[in-house]
Amino acid sequence: FETAAMQEQLVHAGYQVRSFDEGADLVVINTCTVTGATDAQSRNLVRRARRINPECRIVVTGCYAQVDPQAFADLPGVALVIGNEEKKQLIDLLTSDSDVAAIAVSDIRQVDVACLPPLTSFAGRSRAFVQIQNGCDAFCSYCIIPYARGASRSSVPADVLRQVRTLVEADYPEVVLTGIHIGGYGTDLTPPTSLLELVRQIEQETSLSRLRLGSVEPTEIPDELIDLMADSPVLCPHFHVPLQAGDDAVLQRMGRDYGREFFRERVQRIRSAMPEAAIGVDVITGFPGETDDEFENTCALIDDSPVTHLHVFPFSKRPGTPAATMPNQVPGDVSKARASRLRELGERKLQTFAAAFVGQSLEVVVETGGAGSRLKGVSRNYLDVLFDGPDVLRGQSVEVDVTGVAGTQLLAQRRNA
């Protein structure tokens, strides 16, 4: 969302977008800092941009730039390093013409208001995103994000509704509500509100045809939200839930405020209300002190639960977090081997989930080209669907009949084609 907002600022200011590999006069890199691997990827992007065009001007922003701006200021070619809050002033900050990299990174923990930049389009995307919330107050022991994103703060409902209506008018068939901790939406507003109430407003007060939720913590999925989704013609039957571990002792060390049985009950409640809902989860392997038995508990919980999509990350030390200095750090090769095993489990579960839709009709939003001449669409329950059709269908909502399955993707024919 924030990358699209910066791109729209630049285009309105007269810039033209080029592909990265083509090279450009100005390169803006919006960084992530969730893992050490993403840090390395961000630094490598700076070096690649410099190789493609040694004369380019590089601006680095995002979470890695927020927590360690000097790491980029020292790299050749970097002209400007800006924090997450300074993204909104990108055009003004570009006026700096110093030979030394300028750093504009404020103390984001002091920011207490969310500002939703207006967006009219998402270049190259068929589904649009609206950032309803920013920041996080959870301070999980492994996570640097509260320091990179600041305190939890919500966009006012009127701004969210205005943004959704703008995107509907631009013919986007689906909007995804995104943020850092969207389950906590609205508690900081006056008067307080909630994600549940915001979703109701969007459904009742806009003509949006498909609304999807971003990641929601297991403790922030009330029965009322599940029931609303089950009855709604607008809300996509899809929850993404950050589990992180399936063992109570590991969850406690992580600073998570629930246990494995609470998670199991929530996802079973979702499945009971919506038998065809997608349920995705995030899991970290190799958290400090994770024993073989604790890992097996995670595997067993996921295997026994109606999880359909699995996103697995080997533990990565983040300097400044409690987990970075915890005893009994798990060797990297062990973390990676556990991650590989969980990914295999996740693929089997997704294949089983997808195969159940053979013979059914689905509505998909056409996103990109698939294999060969095929188009790829995304169903309401977050399945990739491949089918033949003209490129003009990209960005549209299409009805398809599912004829088969290839791995984790469905094969289909366009209805009435």
C-alpha positions in Angstrom: 0.0 0.0 0.0 2.7 2.5 1.0 4.8 1.6 -2.1 1.7 2.3 -4.3 1.2 5.6 -2.5 4.8 6.7 -3.1 4.5 5.7 -6.7 1.4 7.8 -7.1 3.1 10.8 -5.5 6.0 10.5 -8.0 3.7 10.0 -11.1 1.7 13.1 -10.1 4.9 15.0 -9.8 5.9 14.1 -13.4 8.0 11.0 -13.0 7.7 8.0 -15.3 7.8 4.5 -13.9 10.5 2.1 -15.3 11.1 -1.5 -14.6 13.9 -2.1 -12.1 16.0 -4.1 -14.6 15.7 -1.3 -17.2 17.4 1.1 -14.9 16.2 4.6 -13.9 17.4 8.0 -12.7 15.6 7.6 -9.4 15.2 4.3 -7.5 13.0 4.1 -4.4 13.5 0.9 -2.3 10.9 0.3 0.4 12.5 -2.1 2.8 11.3 -4.9 5.2 13.1 -5.9 8.3 11.1 -8.9 9.5 14.1 -11.3 9.0 17.8 -11.1 8.4 17.2 -12.4 4.9 15.0 -9.4 4.0 17.7 -7.1 5.4 20.2 -8.6 3.1 17.8 -8.5 0.1 17.3 -4.8 0.7 21.1 -4.1 0.7 21.5 -6.2 -2.4 18.8 -4.2 -4.2 20.8 -1.0 -3.6 23.9 -2.6 -5.1 21.9 -4.0 -8.1 20.4 -0.6 -8.8 23.8 1.0 -8.7 25.2 -1.7 -11.1 22.4 -1.1 -13.6 22.8 2.6 -13.6 25.9 4.0 -11.8 24.4 7.5 -12.0 21.1 6.7 -10.4 19.9 8.4 -7.3 18.7 5.9 -4.6 16.2 6.6 -1.9 15.8 4.0 0.8 12.8 3.9 3.1 10.7 1.3 5.0 11.2 -0.6 8.2 14.9 -1.5 7.8 15.6 2.2 7.0 13.6 3.2 10.1 15.5 1.1 12.6 19.0 1.3 11.1 19.3 4.3 8.7 23.1 4.4 8.8 23.2 0.9 7.3 22.1 2.5 4.0 23.6 6.0 4.3 27.0 4.4 4.1 26.2 2.5 0.8 27.5 4.1 -2.5 24.7 5.7 -4.5 22.2 6.2 -1.6 21.2 9.9 -1.7 18.4 9.8 0.9 17.2 7.6 3.7 13.7 8.3 5.1 11.6 6.8 7.8 8.2 5.3 7.6 6.4 8.4 8.6 8.5 10.5 6.2 7.2 8.6 3.2 4.3 11.1 2.9 6.8 13.9 2.3 8.8 12.1 -0.3 8.5 14.7 -3.0 9.6 17.5 -0.7 12.5 15.5 0.6 13.7 14.8 -2.9 14.7 18.5 -3.3 17.9 17.8 -1.2 20.9 17.9 -3.5 23.8 17.0 -1.2 26.7 14.8 -2.1 26.3 13.1 1.3 23.3 10.9 2.0 20.7 12.8 3.9 18.8 11.0 6.7 15.3 12.0 7.5 14.1 9.5 10.2 12.0 10.6 13.1 11.1 8.9 16.3 8.1 6.9 15.1 7.1 5.8 18.6 6.0 9.4 19.2 3.5 9.3 16.3 -0.1 8.9 17.5 -2.2 9.6 14.5 -2.7 7.4 11.3 -2.8 9.3 8.1 -4.4 7.5 5.2 -2.9 8.8 1.9 -5.5 8.9 -0.9 -4.9 6.3 -3.6 -6.7 6.1 -6.9 -5.0 3.1 -8.4 -2.6 0.2 -7.8 -0.4 -0.1 -10.9 -0.2 -3.7 -12.2 -2.6 -5.1 -9.6 -6.1 -6.3 -9.9 -6.9 -6.2 -6.2 -6.5 -3.0 -4.2 -5.3 -2.5 -0.7 -6.4 -0.1 2.0 -4.2 0.5 5.1 -6.7 0.9 7.9 -4.2 0.8 10.7 -0.4 1.1 11.4 1.9 0.2 14.3 1.8 -2.4 17.0 1.7 -2.5 20.8 2.2 -6.2 21.2 6.0 -6.3 21.6 6.4 -10.0 21.0 9.8 -11.1 22.1 11.1 -11.9 18.5 9.7 -8.8 16.7 11.2 -5.4 15.9 8.1 -4.1 14.2 6.8 -1.9 17.2 10.1 0.0 16.8 9.9 0.2 13.0 6.2 1.1 12.9 5.4 2.8 16.1 2.4 2.6 18.4 -0.9 1.2 17.1 -3.0 3.9 15.5 -6.1 3.7 13.3 -7.4 5.6 10.3 -10.8 7.1 11.0 -13.7 5.2 9.4 -14.7 8.1 7.2 -11.3 8.1 5.5 -11.4 4.3 5.0 -14.9 4.5 3.5 -13.8 7.3 1.2 -10.8 5.3 0.0 -12.9 2.2 -0.6 -15.4 4.2 -2.6 -12.6 5.7 -4.7 -11.3 2.2 -5.5 -14.8 0.9 -6.3 -15.2 3.8 -8.8 -11.9 2.8 -10.3 -13.4 -0.6 -11.0 -11.4 -2.7 -8.5 -13.5 -5.8 -7.8 -11.7 -6.6 -4.5 -10.3 -4.5 -1.7 -8.0 -6.0 1.0 -7.9 -4.3 4.4 -4.3 -4.2 5.6 -2.2 -2.9 8.4 0.3 -4.1 11.0 -2.3 -5.2 13.7 -5.7 -4.8 12.1 -7.5 -6.8 14.8 -6.8 -3.9 17.2 -8.4 -1.4 14.8 -10.3 1.4 16.3 -9.5 1.0 20.0 -7.4 4.3 19.9 -10.1 6.3 18.2 -12.7 8.6 19.8 -15.2 7.2 20.1 -13.7 3.7 20.1 -14.7 1.3 17.3 -13.6 -2.1 16.0 -12.7 -4.1 13.0 -16.1 -5.7 13.1 -17.9 -2.4 13.0 -15.7 -1.1 10.2 -16.4 -4.2 8.1 -20.1 -3.7 8.7 -19.9 -0.1 7.5 -18.0 -1.0 4.4 -20.5 -3.7 3.5 -23.5 -1.5 4.2 -22.3 1.9 3.0 -20.3 1.1 -0.2 -21.0 -1.0 -3.3 -17.8 -3.1 -3.0 -18.3 -6.6 -4.3 -15.4 -8.4 -2.5 -13.7 -7.4 0.8 -10.8 -9.4 2.2 -9.2 -9.1 5.6 -5.5 -9.1 6.2 -3.8 -10.8 9.1 -5.9 -11.0 12.3 -4.6 -12.2 15.7 -6.3 -15.3 17.0 -7.4 -13.4 20.1 -9.1 -10.8 17.9 -11.4 -13.0 16.0 -14.8 -12.8 17.9 -17.7 -15.1 17.1 -19.5 -12.0 15.7 -16.9 -11.5 13.0 -16.9 -15.2 12.0 -20.7 -15.1 11.8 -20.7 -11.9 9.8 -18.3 -13.4 7.3 -20.3 -16.6 7.0 -23.5 -14.7 6.2 -21.9 -11.9 4.0 -22.0 -11.8 0.2 -19.2 -9.3 0.3 -16.6 -10.6 2.9 -14.3 -13.2 1.4 -14.3 -16.5 3.5 -10.6 -16.2 4.4 -8.8 -15.7 7.6 -5.0 -15.3 7.9 -4.0 -16.0 11.5 -0.5 -15.6 12.9 -0.1 -18.7 15.0 3.7 -18.6 15.3 4.0 -21.8 17.3 1.9 -24.7 18.4 3.5 -25.4 21.8 2.4 -23.5 24.9 5.9 -23.1 26.3 7.2 -21.6 23.0 4.2 -19.3 22.8 4.9 -18.1 26.3 8.6 -17.4 25.5 7.4 -15.5 22.4 5.2 -13.3 24.5 2.0 -14.5 22.7 -1.1 -14.2 24.9 -2.9 -17.5 23.9 -2.3 -21.2 24.0 -2.6 -24.0 21.5 -6.0 -25.1 22.5 -7.4 -21.5 22.2 -6.0 -21.4 18.6 -7.5 -24.8 17.9 -11.0 -23.7 19.1 -10.9 -20.5 17.0 -10.0 -22.2 13.7 -12.5 -25.0 14.4 -15.2 -22.3 15.0 -14.3 -20.8 11.7 -14.5 -24.1 9.9 -17.8 -24.9 11.6 -19.3 -21.7 10.3 -17.7 -21.8 6.9 -16.8 -25.3 5.7 -15.1 -23.8 2.5 -13.2 -21.0 4.2 -9.4 -20.6 3.7 -7.4 -20.5 6.9 -3.8 -19.4 6.6 -1.3 -19.3 9.4 2.2 -18.0 10.1 4.7 -20.2 11.9 8.2 -19.6 13.2 10.5 -22.6 13.5 13.7 -22.7 15.6 12.6 -20.2 18.2 15.2 -20.1 21.0 14.9 -23.1 23.2 12.5 -25.0 20.8 13.0 -28.7 21.5 12.2 -31.6 19.2 9.1 -32.3 21.3 7.9 -28.7 21.2 8.3 -28.7 17.4 6.4 -31.9 17.2 3.6 -30.2 19.1 3.4 -27.5 16.5 3.4 -30.1 13.7 0.6 -32.0 15.4 -1.6 -28.9 16.0 -1.3 -27.8 12.4 -1.9 -31.3 11.0 -5.0 -31.7 13.2 -6.4 -28.3 12.5 -8.4 -27.1 9.4 -5.5 -25.0 8.2 -5.3 -24.5 4.4 -2.4 -22.2 3.8 0.9 -22.3 5.8 3.6 -19.5 5.8 6.7 -20.7 7.5 9.8 -18.7 8.6 12.9 -20.0 10.3 13.7 -17.8 13.4 15.8 -14.8 12.6 17.6 -12.8 15.3 16.6 -9.2 15.4 19.0 -6.9 17.4 17.1 -5.1 20.1 14.6 -7.8 20.7 14.6 -10.1 23.8 14.7 -13.2 21.7 18.0 -12.2 20.2 19.8 -12.8 23.5 17.7 -15.7 24.8 19.7 -18.9 25.8 19.6 -22.1 23.8 19.6 -20.6 20.4 18.6 -23.2 17.8 21.2 -23.9 15.1 20.3 -22.5 11.7 20.3 -25.8 9.9 17.9 -27.2 12.4 15.5 -24.3 12.0 15.7 -24.6 8.2 15.1 -28.4 8.3 12.0 -27.9 10.6 10.8 -25.2 8.2 11.1 -27.5 5.2 9.1 -30.2 7.0 6.3 -27.8 7.9 6.2 -26.4 4.3 5.8 -29.9 3.0 2.9 -30.4 5.5 1.4 -27.1 4.4 1.6 -28.0 0.7 -0.2 -31.3 1.4 -3.0 -29.6 3.3 -3.4 -26.9 0.5 -3.5 -29.6 -2.2 -6.3 -31.4 -0.2 -8.2 -28.2 0.3 -7.9 -27.2 -3.4 -9.0 -30.7 -4.7 -12.3 -30.4 -2.8 -13.4 -27.7 -5.3 -13.1 -29.8 -8.4 -16.6 -29.8 -10.1 -17.6 -26.5 -8.4 -18.1 -23.0 -9.8 -16.0 -20.2 -8.4 -15.8 -16.5 -8.9 -12.2 -15.3 -9.4 -10.6 -11.9 -9.8 -8.2 -12.2 -12.7 -4.7 -11.1 -11.7 -1.9 -12.1 -14.0 -0.9 -14.6 -16.7 -0.5 -18.1 -15.5 1.4 -20.9 -17.2 1.7 -20.5 -21.0 -1.4 -18.6 -22.3 -3.5 -19.2 -19.2 -4.8 -16.5 -17.0 -4.6 -16.8 -13.2 -7.4 -15.7 -10.9 -7.9 -15.7 -7.1 -11.1 -17.1 -5.7 -12.9 -15.8 -2.7 -11.3 -18.5 -0.5 -7.8 -17.6 -1.7 -7.2 -20.4 -4.2 -5.2 -19.8 -7.4 -7.2 -20.8 -10.5 -5.8 -21.2 -14.0 -8.0 -20.9 -17.1 -7.8 -19.9 -20.7 -9.0 -16.4 -21.7 -8.1 -13.1 -23.3 -5.8 -10.6 -21.6 -8.7 -8.1 -21.5 -10.1 -10.1 -18.6 -7.3 -9.0 -16.2 -8.7 -7.0 -13.4 -12.2 -8.3 -13.9 -14.3 -10.7 -11.9 -15.0 -13.9 -13.8 -17.1 -17.1 -13.1 -15.3 -20.4 -13.8 -16.0 -24.1 -13.6 -13.3 -26.1 -11.9 -12.2 -29.1 -13.9 -9.1 -30.3 -12.1 -6.2 -29.6 -9.9 -2.5 -29.2 -10.6 -0.5 -29.3 -7.4 -2.0 -26.5 -5.3 -3.6 -24.7 -8.2 -7.0 -25.3 -9.7 -7.7 -25.8 -13.4 -10.9 -24.3 -14.8 -12.9 -23.3 -17.8 -14.6 -19.9 -18.1 -18.3 -20.2 -17.8 -20.3 -19.4 -21.0 -17.0 -18.8 -22.9 
